[in-house]
Amino acid sequence: MNNISVTAEPVETAPQLPKEPLPTLMLGAIGVVFGDIGTSPLYAMKESFIGPHPLAADPVHIFGVLSLVFWMLMMVVTFKYVAVTMRAHNKGEGGSFALLALISRTVEGGKWTAGLVTMGVLAAALFYGDAIITPAISVLSAVEGLAVAEAGLAPLILPVSVGILIGLFLIQARGTARVGAIFGPVVLVYFATLAVLGVTNIMARPEILGALNPVWAVRFFEVDPGTAFLALGSVVLAVTGAEALYADMGHFGRKAIGISWLTLVYPCLTLNYLGQGALLLGNPQAVSNPFFLMAPEWARLPLVGIATLATIIASQAVISGAFSVTRQAIQLGFLPRLSILHTSAKAAGQIYIPVVNWTLLVAVVLLVVGFQASTGLAAAYGIAVTGTMFITTCMVGVAMFRIWKWKPIVAWPVIGLFVVIDGVYFASNLTKFVDGGWFPLLVAAVVFVVLTTWSSGRRIMRERLAEGAIPLAVFIKSTAGSLHRIRGTSVFMASSAETIPSAMLHNIKHNQVLHERVVILTVQIEEVPHWPPEKRSVVTRHGEGFNRVVLRYGFMDEIDVPHDLANTPLAGAPFNLMTTSFFLGRQKLIASKRPGMALWRERLFAWMNKNSESAMEFFKLPTNRVVELGSQLEI
């Protein structure tokens, strides 16, 4: 069983803000946070004109699309995320689960709690679809530049893309600390390249600067409203990766991300999009791949290399994000225990989860082979992006009213604007459902079922175990004094901090002895990213050698039970690992028709429980000091 419970006790600790100098943080943010949105010029303009709902490459449509792109970057990224959403940090951390935990502490027990949890879980589920599509579309769109540089290289696009992706996932187990050191400079060169290409083409057609006027976006809808609405589904590709700004806030801080966006990333992206528009004004046939055709022939092959490096970095960021989200889901009780390996002795956040890595690899390769080209993947990409953004908007709206206490006259217009923007873009992307939009929805549905099944199953299992549970005080008074006591310490893992764990009852039933010192240990995951180490343990002494110990962690902390027990003051002799035995209960779950979940979900939960990582490995318990006691439990 998973001996973790989540509490909602508010914790007054300072945010875990980065301590590096601001320029260093900005360089890191450029390399990690903006890789995804920075590679959008590879496909956003192209898909707007030759995607599922193609547009004529004439001035009205070119200016209209560019105006939409510029103002969408302004409204969605600058205003929504940088100015507003990043205010909703959970002790410095951002992202769906961090936002969910932050809000849950405020509205716990309210009528909206269940709905908020559902939205947070759904946002996380959509993120996994994003994590699959991002490496596929980014790398494939960059390698497609080979066909622009040299037509004869077109047959190599698919095998080269698959080879790069396989190599990317193979190196995950070795960690990315060394590679990460060059992320910032490489992406900096890439953004400089975007700007140079853009300026070069703008100089040839300077009238394209008029596209910054929002009147062109309005005129686009006046001239061709139906097509303009459908075009939004492709235009939104320009903001893919906006959610990463929020999710990675804890690594670099709001200030470093905001300044990097406003002073470098946004200007470079704008120049490049304008440059692509200028190219199309003079050469409408360049719509087949305007990004690479902006460059002179001699520079196209090197541009493919630079773009490919940038897409690899963008893919690395989203893969690392998938590992981080998975660990948070485990800690918060939405996924079973999985093997988590640390790839850096210095950075606790650099982790590797094998099952997630290999699952993503298989899904990404199948996606590339199945869709063949970035155009097909673009149709799938938009729904994952806009769905996540819409959910974030709803949750930030709750934060405005319940946490920040904004006045309705201010909050309603802001949240209304966000809802309209995200809703319209999401609706537009739904029109591409049959063109590939079904894929992220399918992934999200599967992940959502897994997350909610595990969460509900754990709750039901705790309820079943509680039916026969005995309060500790009652047990000590009626039983403990009559049992034979032996030397040493026994530690019994317990999901409840109030009752006797089933492993202790089974041990007494079969062995009829207890150690002279008994520790009933509960690990609690709090709804904050990091829990102060000096407040890690809470000890309650009950007499007769019984100690109730609660170890508390944040949902991004590393759990190390032996280490933290060694620093916990107990009655009697100090904690000695060599004279301590850890007793774990392992339940064999049997699906039944008792009220709870549907039978198929009970079977799914039982399968996940059976295949979850051993509590011994998850809690870092010494292998030669662990005793497992099994039992059967109907759910």
NULUM-560990 format. One line per field, with one value per residue (C-alpha): x, y, z; residue number from 1. Coordinates in steps of 0.5 Angstrom, whole numbers. Each point is the difference from the previous one (the first is absolute). Layout:
<atoms>
east <- X_... .
north <- Y_... .
up <- Z_... .
bami <- NUM_... .
</atoms>
This chain:
<atoms>
east <- 0_2_2_-1_-6_-1_-1_-3_3_3_7_4_6_4_0_5_3_6_7_4_1_-5_4_1_-7_-2_5_-3_-7_2_3_-6_-6_-1_3_-8_-3_7_-1_-7_2_3_-8_-5_0_1_-6_-4_0_0_-3_-6_-4_5_0_2_7_-3_1_-6_1_7_-1_-6_4_6_-4_-3_6_3_-6_-1_7_-1_-7_2_7_2_-7_-3_6_6_-5_-5_1_7_-3_-3_6_0_6_4_-3_-5_-3_-7_1_4_-6_-5_3_1_-8_-2_3_-4_-7_1_-7_-4_-5_5_6_-2_-1_7_3_-3_3_7_0_-3_6_5_-3_0_7_2_-3_5_6_-1_-2_6_6_-4_-2_6_6_-4_-2_8_2_-5_5_4_-5_1_7_1_-6_3_1_-8_0_5_-5_-4_6_5_-6_-1_7_1_-6_2_7_-3_-4_6_4_-5_2_7_-2_0_4_6_-4_-5_6_0_-7_0_5_-2_-8_3_4_-7_-4_6_-1_-8_1_5_-4_-6_4_3_-7_-4_5_-2_-7_0_-8_-1_1_-7_-2_1_-6_-6_-5_3_-3_-6_0_1_-6_-4_2_0_-3_-1_7_3_-3_3_6_1_1_7_1_0_6_4_-1_2_4_-3_-2_7_2_-5_2_8_-1_3_6_2_-5_-6_5_5_-5_-4_6_3_-7_-1_7_3_-5_-6_3_4_-6_-4_6_0_-8_1_5_-4_-5_4_3_-7_-2_5_0_-7_3_5_-6_2_5_1_5_6_-2_2_7_4_2_7_-3_-5_3_4_-7_-3_6_-1_-8_1_4_-5_-6_4_1_-7_-2_5_-4_-6_2_3_-6_-4_5_-2_-7_0_4_-5_-6_3_1_-7_-3_-2_5_3_7_5_7_3_8_4_5_3_4_-1_-7_-6_-4_3_-3_-1_-7_2_-8_-1_6_-2_-7_1_5_-4_-6_4_3_-7_-2_5_0_-8_-1_7_0_-1_-6_-4_3_-2_-7_1_4_-5_-5_5_3_-7_-3_5_0_-8_1_5_-4_-6_5_3_-7_-1_7_-2_-6_2_7_2_-7_-1_-6_-5_0_7_0_-6_3_7_-3_-5_5_4_-6_-2_7_1_-7_0_7_-2_-7_4_5_-6_-1_6_-2_0_7_3_-3_-3_7_2_-7_1_6_-3_-6_4_5_-6_-3_6_1_-7_0_6_-2_-7_3_4_-6_-4_6_1_-7_0_6_-3_-6_4_5_2_1_7_-2_-5_6_5_-5_-3_6_7_1_-1_5_7_5_6_6_1_-5_-6_-3_-7_-2_-7_-4_-4_3_-6_0_4_3_-3_8_0_-6_2_7_-3_-5_6_6_-3_6_1_7_1_0_-6_0_-7_2_-4_3_-5_1_-2_-3_6_6_5_-1_6_5_0_-8_1_-2_-6_1_-5_2_-6_4_1_6_-5_2_-5_5_-3_5_-2_2_-2_-2_7_4_4_-2_5_-3_6_4_-6_-1_7_-1_-6_0_-3_-1_6_6_2_-3_5_-1_3_-5_-6_-5_-5_-7_-4_-7_-1_-7_-3_-6_-6_-5_-7_-7_0_-2_6_3_-3_3_5_3_1_4_4_1_2_5_3_1_3_5_2_7_1_0_6_4_-5_2_7_-1_7_-2_3_-5_-6_-6_-6_-7_-5_-8_-6_-5_-6_-1 .
north <- 0_7_3_7_5_7_5_7_4_7_1_6_0_4_-2_-4_6_-1_3_1_7_2_0_-8_-1_3_-4_-6_2_1_-7_-3_4_3_-6_-2_6_2_-5_2_4_-7_-2_6_4_-6_-3_6_0_-7_-4_-4_7_3_8_4_3_7_6_0_-7_1_7_-3_-6_4_5_-6_-3_6_2_-7_0_6_-2_-7_0_7_1_-6_-4_5_5_-4_-7_0_3_-6_-4_-5_2_2_-6_0_-5_-4_-4_6_4_-5_-1_8_0_-6_3_6_-3_-7_-3_5_-2_2_-5_-6_4_3_-6_-3_6_0_-8_1_6_-5_-5_4_2_-7_1_6_-4_-5_5_5_-4_-3_6_4_-5_-2_8_1_-6_2_6_-6_0_8_0_-6_-3_-7_-1_0_-8_1_5_-6_-5_6_3_-7_-1_7_-2_-6_2_6_-5_-5_6_1_-5_3_7_7_4_0_1_5_5_1_1_8_2_-5_3_7_-1_-3_6_5_-4_1_7_1_-4_4_7_-2_-2_6_5_-3_1_6_1_-7_4_2_-7_2_5_-4_3_-6_-5_3_1_-8_-1_5_-3_-7_-2_-7_-1_4_-4_-6_3_1_-7_1_6_-2_-4_6_0_-8_0_6_-5_-1_7_-2_-7_2_6_-4_-1_7_5_4_6_-3_-4_7_4_-5_0_7_2_-6_-5_4_5_-6_-4_6_2_-7_0_6_-2_-6_4_5_-6_-2_7_-1_-7_-4_-7_1_-2_-8_2_7_-1_-3_4_6_-2_1_-7_-1_1_-5_-6_4_2_-7_-1_6_-2_-7_1_5_-5_-5_5_1_-7_-1_5_-3_-7_3_3_-7_-3_6_0_-8_1_5_-5_-5_4_3_-7_0_-5_-7_0_0_-1_7_1_6_2_5_0_8_1_-3_2_-4_-7_-6_-4_-6_-2_7_1_-7_1_7_-3_-5_5_6_-5_-3_7_2_-6_0_7_1_7_6_3_-6_1_7_-2_-4_5_6_-4_-2_7_4_-5_1_7_0_-4_5_6_-3_-2_7_3_-4_3_7_0_-5_1_7_3_4_5_-3_6_-1_-8_-1_4_-4_-7_1_3_-6_-5_3_-1_-7_-2_3_-3_-7_0_1_-6_-4_0_-3_-6_-5_3_-3_4_-6_-3_5_-1_-7_0_5_-5_-6_4_3_-7_-2_6_0_-8_0_6_-3_-7_2_4_-6_-5_5_-1_-7_-1_5_-4_-5_5_0_7_0_2_-6_-4_2_-1_-7_-3_2_-1_-8_-1_-2_6_-2_5_5_5_-2_5_-1_4_3_4_3_3_-2_-7_-7_-2_-7_-2_1_-4_-6_0_-1_-5_-4_1_2_5_7_4_4_7_0_6_1_4_4_4_6_4_7_5_4_-1_-1_-1_3_-5_2_-1_-7_-5_1_-5_-3_-4_-5_-4_-7_1_2_7_3_3_5_2_5_2_5_-3_2_-3_-6_-5_-4_-3_-3_6_4_-5_0_8_-1_0_-6_-3_-5_-2_5_-3_-5_-3_-7_-2_3_-4_3_-4_2_-2_-3_-1_-4_3_-3_3_-1_3_4_7_4_0_-3_-7_1_6_-4_-5_5_3_-7_-1_7_-2_-7_3_7_0_-3_5_-3_4_6_2_-2_-6_-4_-7_-4_3_-1_-5_0_-3_-1_-1_0_6_1_7 .
up <- 0_-1_7_-2_2_-2_5_-2_6_-2_1_1_-3_-5_-7_-3_-5_-4_3_-6_-3_-5_-6_1_2_-7_-4_3_-1_-7_-1_4_0_-7_-4_-2_-1_-4_-5_-2_-6_-3_-1_2_-6_-5_4_0_-8_-2_6_0_-1_-6_-1_-6_1_-2_4_4_2_1_4_4_2_2_4_4_1_3_5_2_2_4_3_2_1_3_3_2_2_2_3_3_1_2_6_2_3_5_4_-6_-4_-6_-4_0_6_4_-2_2_7_1_-1_4_6_-1_-2_3_2_-4_-5_-6_3_-4_-7_1_2_-7_-4_3_-2_-7_-1_2_-4_-6_1_-1_-7_-1_3_-6_-6_2_-2_-6_-3_2_-2_-7_-2_1_-4_-5_-2_-3_-6_-1_0_-5_-3_0_7_1_1_6_4_4_1_3_4_3_1_4_4_2_2_4_4_1_3_6_4_0_3_-4_5_-5_-6_4_1_-8_-1_2_-5_-6_1_0_-7_-2_2_-3_-7_1_0_-5_-5_2_-1_-7_-3_4_-4_-7_2_6_-1_4_6_-1_2_8_-1_3_-5_-5_5_0_-8_-1_4_-4_-7_2_7_-1_-3_6_5_-3_-1_8_1_-4_3_7_-2_1_8_1_6_3_6_1_2_6_1_1_4_6_-3_-3_4_-3_-1_-4_-5_-1_-1_-5_-4_0_-2_-5_-1_-2_-5_-3_-1_-3_-5_-2_-2_-3_-4_-2_-2_-4_-4_-2_-2_-5_-2_2_-2_6_4_0_5_1_6_-4_-6_3_0_-6_-3_3_7_0_2_6_1_1_5_4_0_1_7_2_-1_4_6_-1_0_6_4_-1_2_6_2_-1_5_5_-1_1_7_2_-2_4_6_0_-1_-7_-2_3_2_-6_0_0_-1_1_-5_4_6_1_-3_3_-5_-6_0_-5_1_-5_-1_-2_-5_-4_0_-3_-5_-3_0_-4_-5_-1_-1_-5_-4_0_-2_-4_-1_5_-3_2_7_0_0_6_4_1_4_5_1_0_4_6_-1_1_6_3_-1_4_6_-1_1_6_3_-2_4_6_1_-3_2_-6_0_-5_-4_-2_0_-4_-6_0_1_-5_-5_1_-1_-6_-3_2_-2_-7_-1_3_-4_-6_1_1_-7_-2_5_-6_-3_6_6_2_3_5_3_0_4_5_0_2_5_3_1_3_5_2_1_4_5_1_1_5_4_0_2_6_2_-1_5_5_1_4_2_8_3_3_7_0_-2_5_6_-2_-4_0_8_-1_-6_0_-2_-3_-1_-6_-3_-5_-5_-3_-6_1_-4_6_5_5_0_0_-7_-2_-1_8_1_-5_3_7_-2_-3_4_6_2_0_0_6_-4_-5_-5_-4_-6_-4_-6_-2_-6_1_-5_-1_-4_5_8_4_2_8_0_-3_5_6_5_5_6_2_6_0_-5_-6_-4_-5_-5_-6_-5_-5_-7_-5_-7_-3_6_-1_5_4_7_3_-1_3_6_2_1_4_8_3_7_2_-4_-6_-7_-3_-6_1_6_-4_-4_-5_0_-7_-1_-7_-2_-6_-2_-2_-5_3_-1_6_-1_-2_-7_-6_-1_-5_3_7_-5_-3_7_3_-6_1_7_-1_-5_4_2_7_6_2_-6_0_7_-1_6_1_-4_6_5_-3_1_-4_2_-5_1_-5_0_-4_-3 .
bami <- 1_2_3_4_5_6_7_8_9_10_11_12_13_14_15_16_17_18_19_20_21_22_23_24_25_26_27_28_29_30_31_32_33_34_35_36_37_38_39_40_41_42_43_44_45_46_47_48_49_50_51_52_53_54_55_56_57_58_59_60_61_62_63_64_65_66_67_68_69_70_71_72_73_74_75_76_77_78_79_80_81_82_83_84_85_86_87_88_89_90_91_92_93_94_95_96_97_98_99_100_101_102_103_104_105_106_107_108_109_110_111_112_113_114_115_116_117_118_119_120_121_122_123_124_125_126_127_128_129_130_131_132_133_134_135_136_137_138_139_140_141_142_143_144_145_146_147_148_149_150_151_152_153_154_155_156_157_158_159_160_161_162_163_164_165_166_167_168_169_170_171_172_173_174_175_176_177_178_179_180_181_182_183_184_185_186_187_188_189_190_191_192_193_194_195_196_197_198_199_200_201_202_203_204_205_206_207_208_209_210_211_212_213_214_215_216_217_218_219_220_221_222_223_224_225_226_227_228_229_230_231_232_233_234_235_236_237_238_239_240_241_242_243_244_245_246_247_248_249_250_251_252_253_254_255_256_257_258_259_260_261_262_263_264_265_266_267_268_269_270_271_272_273_274_275_276_277_278_279_280_281_282_283_284_285_286_287_288_289_290_291_292_293_294_295_296_297_298_299_300_301_302_303_304_305_306_307_308_309_310_311_312_313_314_315_316_317_318_319_320_321_322_323_324_325_326_327_328_329_330_331_332_333_334_335_336_337_338_339_340_341_342_343_344_345_346_347_348_349_350_351_352_353_354_355_356_357_358_359_360_361_362_363_364_365_366_367_368_369_370_371_372_373_374_375_376_377_378_379_380_381_382_383_384_385_386_387_388_389_390_391_392_393_394_395_396_397_398_399_400_401_402_403_404_405_406_407_408_409_410_411_412_413_414_415_416_417_418_419_420_421_422_423_424_425_426_427_428_429_430_431_432_433_434_435_436_437_438_439_440_441_442_443_444_445_446_447_448_449_450_451_452_453_454_455_456_457_458_459_460_461_462_463_464_465_466_467_468_469_470_471_472_473_474_475_476_477_478_479_480_481_482_483_484_485_486_487_488_489_490_491_492_493_494_495_496_497_498_499_500_501_502_503_504_505_506_507_508_509_510_511_512_513_514_515_516_517_518_519_520_521_522_523_524_525_526_527_528_529_530_531_532_533_534_535_536_537_538_539_540_541_542_543_544_545_546_547_548_549_550_551_552_553_554_555_556_557_558_559_560_561_562_563_564_565_566_567_568_569_570_571_572_573_574_575_576_577_578_579_580_581_582_583_584_585_586_587_588_589_590_591_592_593_594_595_596_597_598_599_600_601_602_603_604_605_606_607_608_609_610_611_612_613_614_615_616_617_618_619_620_621_622_623_624_625_626_627_628_629_630_631_632_633_634_635 .
</atoms>
